[in-house]
Amino acid sequence: MNWLLVGLIGLTAGVVSGLFGVGGAILIIPGLVLLLGLSQHAAQGTSLAALLLPVGFLGALQYYKRGEVNVPYAAIIAIGLFFGAFLGAKLAGTMGDLALRRAFGVFLLLVAARLLFS
């Protein structure tokens, strides 16, 4: 059952990523923590590992075919992601699991509030 649930989390995150252009981690991490019982750290590491290739390549390819990708901007963002993910992972390693989970929750609430009220 867990493998099916993991597959459904991945499929749902992929659809949401392609549809809204958001990181699949918004669904993957809560799914792994709340549905499968992974620690916050393990869920974040698993999400990063899973997102390395499939979301970026196939999703971006569809947008690129329609002329909807600013390649120079994407390259600059990619450089920021490359170094930022390293720094963020180092920082996460210094935090306790509960503190990290709460920080992630606050981040999601702030993003949601900004989207709803702007």
Backbone as JSON, one array per atom type, in Angstrom:
{
  "sequence": "MNWLLVGLIGLTAGVVSGLFGVGGAILIIPGLVLLLGLSQHAAQGTSLAALLLPVGFLGALQYYKRGEVNVPYAAIIAIGLFFGAFLGAKLAGTMGDLALRRAFGVFLLLVAARLLFS",
  "N": [[0.82, -1.2, 0.0], [1.98, 1.23, 0.75], [3.74, 1.77, -1.39], [2.0, 2.31, -3.49], [0.72, 4.58, -2.48], [2.92, 6.33, -2.34], [3.46, 6.52, -5.08], [1.09, 7.77, -5.94], [1.31, 10.21, -4.59], [3.54, 11.25, -5.94], [2.53, 11.4, -8.59], [0.37, 13.21, -8.27], [1.78, 15.47, -7.34], [3.34, 15.97, -9.6], [1.38, 16.65, -11.52], [0.31, 18.98, -10.34], [2.62, 20.55, -10.3], [3.17, 20.85, -13.06], [0.8, 22.1, -13.83], [0.53, 24.47, -12.28], [3.11, 25.46, -12.05], [4.5, 25.26, -9.72], [6.75, 24.12, -7.16], [6.93, 20.66, -6.69], [7.36, 19.89, -4.14], [5.65, 21.11, -2.39], [3.49, 19.46, -2.19], [4.64, 16.91, -1.99], [6.31, 16.79, 0.33], [4.54, 17.29, 2.63], [2.89, 15.05, 2.15], [4.63, 12.84, 2.44], [5.36, 13.16, 5.12], [2.9, 13.35, 6.61], [1.24, 11.29, 5.62], [2.86, 9.03, 5.27], [4.59, 8.96, 7.38], [7.3, 9.77, 7.45], [10.22, 11.44, 8.74], [10.57, 15.03, 8.99], [13.03, 15.89, 7.95], [13.83, 13.62, 6.43], [11.75, 13.56, 4.59], [12.12, 15.98, 3.2], [14.69, 15.6, 2.09], [14.17, 13.35, 0.48], [12.29, 14.42, -1.27], [13.83, 16.4, -2.61], [15.67, 14.71, -3.91], [13.95, 13.26, -5.58], [12.93, 15.23, -7.27], [14.98, 16.04, -8.91], [15.3, 15.46, -11.75], [12.81, 14.67, -13.27], [10.58, 16.54, -13.02], [11.61, 19.03, -13.78], [12.63, 18.61, -16.44], [10.65, 17.35, -18.28], [8.31, 18.85, -17.76], [9.16, 21.52, -18.22], [9.89, 21.29, -20.88], [7.45, 21.11, -22.27], [6.39, 23.67, -21.87], [8.44, 25.14, -23.09], [8.21, 24.37, -25.78], [6.0, 25.82, -26.5], [6.98, 28.32, -26.51], [7.16, 29.57, -24.07], [9.16, 29.9, -22.17], [11.6, 31.67, -20.55], [14.7, 31.49, -21.26], [17.28, 32.63, -20.46], [16.57, 33.73, -17.9], [15.74, 31.39, -16.63], [18.17, 30.01, -16.51], [19.68, 31.62, -14.79], [18.11, 31.45, -12.47], [18.42, 28.71, -12.05], [21.11, 28.55, -11.32], [21.01, 29.9, -8.89], [19.3, 28.11, -7.53], [20.95, 25.87, -7.45], [23.11, 26.56, -5.7], [21.62, 27.58, -3.58], [20.03, 25.4, -2.71], [21.98, 23.77, -1.6], [22.92, 25.41, 0.52], [20.51, 25.71, 1.95], [19.97, 23.04, 2.67], [22.12, 22.55, 4.33], [21.51, 24.36, 6.41], [19.03, 23.3, 7.26], [19.91, 20.96, 8.38], [20.87, 21.79, 10.8], [18.7, 22.22, 12.34], [16.08, 21.07, 14.53], [13.71, 18.37, 14.06], [10.97, 19.0, 14.58], [11.04, 21.82, 14.7], [11.83, 22.37, 12.09], [9.67, 21.31, 10.65], [7.63, 23.0, 11.54], [8.59, 25.47, 10.62], [8.43, 25.02, 7.86], [5.65, 24.78, 7.62], [4.84, 27.39, 8.37], [6.03, 28.81, 6.29], [4.49, 27.83, 4.1], [1.96, 28.83, 4.86], [2.43, 31.62, 4.76], [2.97, 31.98, 2.02], [0.51, 31.15, 0.97], [-1.22, 33.09, 2.12], [-0.25, 35.41, 0.94], [-0.82, 34.92, -1.76], [-3.62, 34.76, -1.64], [-4.44, 37.27, -0.69], [-3.32, 39.32, -2.22]],
  "CA": [[0.0, 0.0, 0.0], [2.85, 2.41, 0.79], [4.29, 2.07, -2.72], [0.92, 2.92, -4.25], [0.56, 5.92, -1.94], [4.08, 7.11, -2.8], [3.23, 6.78, -6.5], [0.02, 8.76, -6.07], [1.88, 11.5, -4.17], [4.37, 11.71, -7.05], [1.68, 11.76, -9.73], [-0.34, 14.43, -7.92], [2.75, 16.57, -7.31], [3.7, 16.26, -10.98], [0.28, 17.37, -12.16], [0.25, 20.33, -9.77], [3.81, 21.27, -10.78], [2.96, 21.21, -14.46], [-0.36, 22.98, -13.96], [0.71, 25.77, -11.64], [4.5, 25.87, -12.07], [5.04, 25.26, -8.36], [7.56, 22.96, -6.81], [6.17, 19.52, -6.21], [7.61, 19.71, -2.71], [4.5, 21.61, -1.65], [2.66, 18.28, -1.93], [5.43, 15.72, -1.66], [6.79, 16.8, 1.72], [3.44, 16.96, 3.57], [2.43, 13.68, 1.92], [5.57, 11.89, 3.04], [5.33, 13.31, 6.58], [1.59, 13.1, 7.2], [0.64, 10.02, 5.17], [3.78, 7.9, 5.33], [5.29, 8.98, 8.64], [8.71, 10.11, 7.39], [10.6, 12.65, 9.47], [10.63, 16.2, 8.12], [14.3, 15.87, 7.26], [13.82, 12.57, 5.42], [10.81, 13.96, 3.54], [12.74, 17.02, 2.38], [15.76, 14.98, 1.31], [13.54, 12.49, -0.52], [11.68, 15.31, -2.26], [14.9, 16.96, -3.44], [16.21, 13.65, -4.77], [12.95, 12.9, -6.58], [12.67, 16.35, -8.18], [16.17, 16.39, -9.68], [15.17, 15.41, -13.2], [11.55, 14.55, -14.01], [9.73, 17.73, -13.06], [12.27, 20.06, -14.56], [12.83, 18.36, -17.86], [9.44, 17.14, -19.09], [7.39, 19.98, -17.6], [9.71, 22.69, -18.91], [9.88, 21.02, -22.32], [6.13, 21.45, -22.8], [6.3, 25.13, -21.9], [9.43, 25.61, -24.07], [7.65, 24.14, -27.12], [5.03, 26.88, -26.76], [7.67, 29.6, -26.44], [6.82, 30.17, -22.79], [10.27, 29.78, -21.23], [12.65, 32.67, -20.68], [15.87, 30.65, -21.01], [18.28, 33.3, -19.61], [16.07, 33.79, -16.53], [15.77, 30.02, -16.1], [19.57, 29.66, -16.22], [20.09, 32.36, -13.58], [17.4, 30.82, -11.35], [19.04, 27.4, -11.82], [22.35, 28.77, -10.57], [20.58, 30.19, -7.53], [18.81, 26.87, -6.96], [22.09, 24.98, -7.23], [23.79, 26.96, -4.48], [20.64, 27.75, -2.53], [19.65, 24.09, -2.16], [23.09, 23.35, -0.75], [22.88, 26.2, 1.75], [19.29, 25.37, 2.67], [20.12, 21.71, 3.25], [23.05, 22.71, 5.48], [20.75, 25.02, 7.47], [18.04, 22.35, 7.76], [20.62, 19.99, 9.2], [21.13, 22.35, 12.13], [17.41, 22.4, 13.01], [15.36, 19.89, 14.97], [12.64, 17.96, 13.15], [9.75, 19.76, 14.86], [11.28, 23.21, 14.29], [11.84, 22.4, 10.62], [8.28, 21.1, 10.2], [6.87, 24.23, 11.81], [9.08, 26.5, 9.69], [7.84, 24.69, 6.55], [4.23, 25.14, 7.71], [4.74, 28.85, 8.35], [6.34, 29.21, 4.92], [3.31, 27.56, 3.27], [0.91, 29.78, 5.23], [2.78, 32.94, 4.23], [2.77, 31.95, 0.57], [-0.93, 31.1, 0.74], [-1.8, 34.39, 2.46], [0.18, 36.37, -0.1], [-1.59, 34.63, -2.96], [-5.03, 35.02, -1.42], [-4.75, 38.66, -0.35], [-2.62, 40.32, -3.02]],
  "C": [[0.86, 1.26, 0.0], [3.37, 2.78, -0.58], [3.23, 2.74, -3.59], [0.71, 4.37, -3.79], [1.7, 6.84, -2.37], [3.91, 7.47, -4.27], [2.15, 7.83, -6.72], [0.48, 10.15, -5.63], [2.71, 12.08, -5.31], [3.55, 12.17, -8.23], [0.95, 13.08, -9.46], [0.6, 15.64, -7.93], [3.18, 16.94, -8.72], [2.64, 17.04, -11.71], [0.21, 18.8, -11.66], [1.44, 21.17, -10.22], [3.64, 21.73, -12.21], [1.85, 22.21, -14.65], [-0.08, 24.39, -13.45], [2.15, 26.29, -11.65], [5.12, 25.95, -10.68], [5.9, 24.04, -8.14], [6.69, 21.86, -6.25], [6.34, 19.27, -4.73], [6.45, 20.19, -1.86], [3.54, 20.47, -1.33], [3.46, 17.09, -1.45], [5.81, 15.69, -0.18], [5.65, 16.55, 2.71], [2.93, 15.53, 3.38], [3.33, 12.65, 2.58], [5.54, 11.96, 4.57], [4.0, 12.83, 7.15], [0.99, 11.75, 6.82], [1.55, 8.82, 5.37], [4.67, 7.9, 6.57], [6.79, 9.24, 8.58], [8.98, 11.32, 8.27], [10.63, 13.81, 8.48], [11.91, 16.21, 7.31], [14.31, 14.83, 6.14], [12.88, 12.92, 4.26], [11.42, 15.01, 2.62], [13.87, 16.46, 1.53], [15.22, 14.11, 0.19], [12.94, 13.32, -1.64], [12.73, 15.91, -3.18], [15.45, 15.92, -4.41], [15.24, 13.31, -5.9], [12.77, 13.98, -7.64], [13.85, 16.69, -9.09], [15.92, 16.45, -11.19], [13.74, 15.48, -13.74], [10.7, 15.8, -14.09], [10.33, 18.77, -13.97], [12.27, 19.79, -16.04], [11.52, 18.28, -18.64], [8.45, 18.3, -18.98], [7.88, 21.2, -18.37], [9.69, 22.51, -20.42], [8.55, 21.4, -22.95], [5.95, 22.97, -22.89], [7.25, 25.71, -22.96], [8.89, 25.48, -25.49], [6.64, 25.21, -27.49], [5.65, 28.26, -26.67], [7.45, 30.33, -25.13], [7.9, 29.96, -21.73], [11.28, 30.87, -21.54], [13.95, 31.96, -20.27], [16.94, 31.37, -20.17], [17.84, 33.4, -18.15], [16.15, 32.41, -15.89], [17.19, 29.62, -15.71], [20.05, 30.36, -14.95], [19.41, 31.76, -12.35], [18.04, 29.47, -11.02], [20.34, 27.53, -11.03], [22.02, 29.07, -9.1], [20.07, 28.94, -6.82], [19.95, 25.93, -6.59], [22.78, 25.29, -5.9], [22.83, 27.09, -3.3], [20.2, 26.44, -1.9], [20.73, 23.56, -1.24], [23.05, 24.07, 0.59], [21.65, 25.87, 2.6], [19.37, 24.01, 3.34], [21.07, 21.75, 4.45], [22.3, 23.33, 6.67], [19.74, 24.06, 8.08], [18.68, 21.32, 8.68], [20.92, 20.49, 10.61], [19.86, 22.48, 12.96], [16.85, 21.06, 13.47], [14.21, 19.6, 14.02], [11.37, 18.8, 13.35], [9.9, 21.21, 14.43], [11.24, 23.33, 12.77], [10.43, 22.23, 10.07], [7.46, 22.36, 10.41], [7.3, 25.36, 10.88], [8.5, 26.28, 8.29], [6.36, 25.08, 6.54], [4.01, 26.64, 7.66], [5.01, 29.38, 6.95], [5.12, 29.0, 4.01], [2.17, 28.52, 3.58], [1.18, 31.18, 4.68], [2.57, 33.02, 2.73], [1.28, 31.96, 0.26], [-1.58, 32.44, 1.02], [-1.47, 35.42, 1.39], [-0.64, 36.17, -1.38], [-3.07, 35.0, -2.8], [-5.35, 36.51, -1.29], [-3.98, 39.7, -1.15], [-3.29, 40.52, -4.35]]
}
